[in-house]
Amino acid sequence: MSEEKRTAVIVPTYNEIENLPSLIEQLLALDLGLMPIVVDDNSPDGTGQLADELALTHEEISVIHRASKLGLGTAYIAGFRHAFEQEVDYIVTMDADFSHNPRYIPSMLRAMDHCDVVIGSRYVPGGDTRYCTWTRKMLSRGANAIAKMMLGLHAHDCTAGFRCYRREVLQAIPLDQIFSSGYSFLIEMIYKCQELGFRIGEEPIIFENRQRGSSKISKVEIAKAMYTVFRLRWGGLPWDAWIAAYRKQAGREG
C-alpha cells in the first residue's frame, strides 16, 4: 500500500457517547493518517457535541450534524460526499460500537492494492463472530444466503458494514438513485459494485457484538433488507408499483 494514499473513515453515530472517544483514539493511533468523518443524527445523549469537542483538538476529524435519525444509508452518503470534497483515495465505513475493530483497517488497506472494494468479512476463513446470540447469527447467515442466492452476489459477507472503497468506485455509483436508506443499503451497494464490474475482496475479521450501548438493528430493518433483495432481483421495480399495476389490471378485468 502506498503511504501517500489519503483515507477517510466514515462513522455514523446515534447515541454512541460511550464508544466514540475510544474509537477515535484507536483510529488515530494507527498512524495511517486516517481522517475520521463522524455523521451524527442528532443523538440525544450528546454524541454530536462530543464529536465537535474531539474535532477541536484533532484537525483530522470532521463532523456532520443531521437533524434527526435519517438512516444508515443516507448517513454514509453524506459522509461519502464530504470525503469527495477532501479528495481522499480510499473511504472506509464502519460502526462506532467496536463490532468493527480498527485493528483490521491496516490489512484492509493493504488488500486495496489489488481490489476496488474490500469487505471486513465474518464469513471467510479466519473470520468469526463473538458475543452474538444464536438468533442474531441465524438472521445474519440467513440474510447473506438469501442475498447471495437471489442476487448472484459473490461476496460471502454481503451485509457487512465494515468496508473500504476506492473513491472512484463510489463516484461511479449514482448515489442519488440508491433506494435503500437503512441497513439494506449495504446489500444494495455491494450489488451495484459487482454490477459495475469492480474487484471485490474480503479480509477476515472477528465481529464482536456491541458491549456498550444498544443495538440499532430492528425487525423493521430486517424486513427492509429482504424487500431490497426482492426489489433488486426483479429489476428494481418497487412493490408499491406492482400493487398499483395489479389493482389497475384487476379493475379492468372486473
N, C-alpha and C positions, 0 to 999 in steps of 0.2 A: 504493500500500500504506500502510495506516495505521501510524504509528510505534508505537502502543501495543500492537500485536499481539505476544503472547509466543510464542516459537518454541523448541521443544526439538529437538535433533539427536541421534538415536539412532545410536550407533556400536558395533556388535558387534565384539568382538575375540577373537582366538585367535592368540597369538604375533605380536603387532604392535608389539613394543617399539621397533623401528627407526622406525616411522612415526608412532606416536601423539603424541609431543611436538610434532612439527612440525604435525600435523593440528590439534591443539587450539590451537596458537598462531595458525594461519591462521583458524580459525573465530572465535576471539575478536577477531582483528584486523579482521574485517569490520565491527565496531562496530554490530551489529544487535541486541545484547542476547541473543544466542543462548545457550541452556542445553544444553551437551553432556551426554548421558547415555551413559556407557561401560558396555557389558554384556560383562563378561569371563567366558569359560568356563574359568576356572582354567588360564590359559596357563602352560605350563612355563617360558617364557622370562622370566617376571616382569612381564608387561604389566599384570596386575591391581594389583600393588604400585605400579608406576609411576603408574597412574591414580589411586590413592589419594594419592600424593605431589602430583600435579598438583591434585587436589581441595583439598588443604590450603592451596594458595596462590591458588586461584581458586574463590570460593564459587559461581560459576555451574555448576560441574561436579558431576555426581552419578555415583556408581559402583555398579553392581550386580554382585555376585560370584555366580557359579553354580558348582556342584560339579564339573561336567565339561562336555565338549563335547556340547551337547544339541541343536544345530541352529540354523540362521539364523532360521527362522521363530519358534521359541519365544523366541529372544533378542529379536527385535523385539516380540513380545507382552509380554514382561517390561518392555521399555522403554516401550511404549505405556501400560501400567498405571501406571508410575511418572510418566509425563508427565501422565496424567489427574489424579493427585494434586496436581501443580503447577499445575493449571488453565491450561494453555497453550492458545493458539488454533490454532497450527499445529504439526505434527510432521514433521520431516524425517528420512528414513532414508538412510544412506549407508555405503559401505565405508570401512575405515580405511587402505586401501593407496594412496590417491590416484588410483585409477581413476576415482573421483568427486571432481573438484576443487572445493574450497569456493568458488572464484571464481564458480561458476554459481548459488550459492544466492540472491543478490540478484534475479536475473532470474526465478528460480522463484517467489520470494515475491511479486514484482510480478504474476506471472501468476495468483496466487491471488485477485486482485481479481475475476476472472470465472470461476474454476474451483474445484472442490471437491478435486480431486487434480491435481497436476502431476508429470509424469514428466520426469526429465532424460534426454533421448532421443538415441540414436545414429542413429536411422533416420528423422529428419525433415530437411528442407533445413537445412543448416548443421551438422548432426551428423555424427560420424565416429568411427572407432576408430584407435588408434595402437599400435604395438609388439605387435600380436596376430598369432599365427601364422595361416596360411590355414585350418588345420583348426579353430582356435578361432572364426574368423569364420564359417566354414560351419556349425559347430554352433549358434552363436548365431542366425544367419539362419534356419537350418532349424527351430530350436525356436520362433522367433517365427512363422514361416509356418504351422507345424502348429497352434500355439495359436490364431492368428487364424482359420484355416480351420475348425478343429474346434469352437471355442467362439464364433465370431462376434464376436471382440473387435475394437474399433475402433482401439485404440491401436496405433501402429507398433512400439513397443518394449515388449512385454509382459513381458519377463524382466528389465527394468532394476530395480535395487535403489535407485537414486537417485530419491527421490520426496518430495513434500510433500503431506501430508493435512491437511484441516481436522479438528480434534478430533472434531467431530460425526460425521464420516464413520466414523471408527474406532469410535466409541461405538455406531454403528448396526449394526455388523457383529458377530455373535455370535462373538467370538474363541475362546471355548471349543470351538466347533464346527468351527474350521478344522482340516482333516485333515492338511495338509502341514506338515512341520517344517523341511525344508531349503530349497534354492533354489526348489523348486517352489511354496513358499509365496507367492512373488512373483506367479506366474501366478494362483493361487487368489484372492489379494487383489484383483487388478485385475478379475478375473471378478466377484467379489462387488460391487465398487464399480460396475461397469457394470450388473449385475443390479438394483441398488437405485436406478439412475437418476441417479447423481451425475455431475457435469460433469467430464470428464477431459481435461486439456490436456497438451501436450508442449512442452518447451523444448529446443532443440538443445544438446548438449554434445559435447565431444571425449572419448571414453572412452580412457584410456591404461592399457594393461595394466601391472600392478604391476612396479616396477623393483627393489624390495627385498622380501625375504621370499618365501614360496612360495604358489602358488595353492591355494585351498581347494576348487575345483571338481573333482570326480572323475567317473569314468564312472558310478558308482552314483548320484550326484546327477542326472546327465543322464537316467538311466533312471527315477528318481523323478519327474522333471519330465514325462516322457512319460506315465507312469502317471497323474499328476494330471490331465493333459489328457483322457485317455480316461475317467477316473472322473467328472470334471465333465460331460463330454459326455453320458454315459449315466446321468444322474440321480443322481450321487453315490453309486452303489452300489459298494462296494469289490469288487475282483476275487475276493477270497477267498470272499465271499458267493456270487458267481456260480458259482465252482467247487464250493462246497458244494451249491448248488441243482442243478447239473448232475449231480453224483455221486449225489445223492438220487434224482433222476429216472431216472438210468441204472440204479440199483439196483432201482427199481420195474419198469422195463421188462425187466430181466434175469430 
